[in-house]
Amino acid sequence: MIQRRLLFPILAAALAVAPAAFAETAPKAGAKAPAAKTEPVKAESGTYAIDPDHTQVGFVVSHMGFSEFRGRFGDVSGTLQLDAANPAKSSFDIKLPTASVNTPVDKLTTELTAADWLDAKANPEILFKSQKVTVTGPRQAKVTGELTLHGVTKAVTLDARLHGAGVNPLNKKVTVGFDLTGTIKRSEFGVTKYVPLISDEVGLEISAAFEKQN
């Protein structure tokens, strides 16, 4: 399993002043977060490293067909070799410690690291390494690579979208951000417990920020 969807909520004040007006202007459920304003620059070629504080890896499974259950991983690391003139020549890798898995249920979080689930002791790292980037639009691409999970390595294709590029106004680092989504079957990686009560299909969502290295 891997985790899916990470949100960067921004909470506003002054609801008591005009609750009706706020209700009219509040974003509807499921609306995308507005893009942050950054200094507009063209994406620059070069070597980038993941910003772990602003990168999230999430997963979602179906719980007995009644609800979607989500979790995530932390301590993400990785690198990006970006060819801005020819994005198809770009490549990247994303690594995360298996033991960093986290869910809203403490008992489940502990269980997921055990031998009959992800077996974090025997398989301490999860790795995705891109092998082919196929550009499908101005900001879209298909990325095929090798995913190593639970000691098994298989080819996986993810949908990639360029989220934004620019200079981070706080640390002044050139930054590019990508959203990656896809689906895997956990049974293909040897994680079969409770299939099909807990869905074999696992939805993946990665929101990755990469900072250019000098």
N, C-alpha and C positions, 0 to 999 in steps of 0.2 A: 504494500500500500504506500501511497505517497500523498501528500496533502494538497489541497486546492485553493483557493481564493483568499487573498489578503486585502484588507481594506485599510485605507488611511483616513479614518473619520475626522471631520472637522466640526467641532461643536460650537454653535452660535449662542449668544446671550440675548437678554431682553425679551423673552417670550411673554412676560406678563404685561408688557406695554401694549402690544397689539396682536393677540393670539390669532384673531381672524385673518389679519393680513399675512401673518407668518404661514398659516395653513394654505393660503392661496399661492404662496411663492415657494414653499418647501419642495425639494425634489421628490418625485414620486419613487416608490419602492422599486429597486432594481435599476435606478438611474445610475449612469456612470459618474464617477467623481470628476469634477472639472479639471482640465489640465493645468498644472502649475505653471506660472509664468517664469521662464528662464531667459537669459540673454540669448537671442537667436543667433546661432552659428551653424554652419554646415558641419555635419558629422565628419570627424577627422579620422583618417587612417592611422593605425598604430596598435600598440599593445595596451590592453585594458585589464583591470582586475575588478572582480566583483566588490561592490560596496555591501558588506554583510549586514549593515544596519538598515539598509533600505532594499533588501532582496528577500523575498519570501517564496517558499516552496510549499504548495498545499495539495491535499488529496481529498477526494469525496467518493463515498460508496453509498449504495442503497442498503438501508437497514430493514431487511425483511419486506421490502416494498412499501413500507409505511412512511419512511422519511429518508432524507439525505443526511449522512453523517460526515462531518469534516474534521480534518486534522492538519498538522503541518510539521515541518522540520525546521531546525534552526542551525546556526553556525555555518551558514553557506559560504563556500569559497569557489573560486574558479577564475578563468582567464578568457579573454576575447582577443582574437587577432582580426581586426576590422580593416577590410579593404573598401573604403568609401566609394571609389570609382567603379569597382566591380564586386558588389556584395556577395555574389556567388562564390567568390574566392575566400570569403571570411570563414572563420572557424571559432569554436568556443568549447569549453568544458565547464561543467557544474558539479561540485562535490558537496556531499553533506554527510555528517556522522549519523549512522543508523540510530544510535542511542539518543539522538536529539529529537526523535519523534515526540509529538505532544498532542493531546486531545483534551477536551473539556472534562473528561472523566479520569481521575488519577489512577484508578484501578486498571482501566483499559490501557492507559499510557504505559504502565509497567508491564502489562501483559504483552503488548505489541513488541517489546524488545526480547521476549522469551524465545526459546528454541523452536516452538511450534508456530511462531509467527515470523518476525523478521530476523530473529537469531542474531542480535547485535554483537554478541561475543564472538561468534564465528565469522560474521560478516560485518565488520565495523564501519564500512563505507558504502555509500550509494553514489554512483557516478554516471553522468551522461556526457558523452563525448561526440560532438557532431562530426559527420563525415561528408555530408553533401548538403548544400544550400541551393534550393531552387526558387528563384524570385518569381512570385506570382502576381505582384502588383507594386504600386509605388511605395507602399509601406508593409507589404506582406510577403511571406515566403514559406515554403515547406522545408523543414529541417529534418533530415534523416541522420540518425546516429546510433551509437551503441549505448544501451542502458544496462548497467550492471546493478542488479538488485538480488539480495538473498543468495549471492554467490553464482548467479546465472547471468549471462550476457546475451542480450538479444537486440535485434534491430528494431528501432521505434521511430516513427515519424511524428513530428510535432508541428502545429501551426504556429508561425511566428509573426508578430506584428511589432513594427518599430513604434514604441510609445512616445519617444521624444529624444531630442539631442540638443545640447546646449552647455553653457557654462553654469555650474552650480553657483548661485549668487552668494552662498555662505562660505564655501571653502575654495571657490574660484577654480575648481577642477572641471576639465572637459568631461562631460558625462553623457552616456547614451543608455536608454532604457528599452527593454524588450519584454513583451508579454508572450509566453509560450503556453499552449494548451494542447491536450491530447488525451488519449485513452489507452490503457493497457489492460491485459488480462493477468491478474496476479497468479493464477494457476500456472501460467507459462513460466513463471519464475519460482515455482515450487512453494508458493504461499497459498495453501488450499483450505485452511481451517474455516469451517462454517459455510463453505460454498455449497448451495446457492443462497442460504439464508442471508448471509452477507454477500453482496454481489461480487461476482468474479471480476466484473469490469470496474476499474478504478479510474476516475477522472483526475487528470493532472492539471495544475495551473501554477505557472512560475512567473513571477514578476521580478525581473532582474535589472539592477542598475550596475553599470560598469563605469569605472573611472579610469581615465587615460593615465598611463604611467610615464613619468619623465625619463 
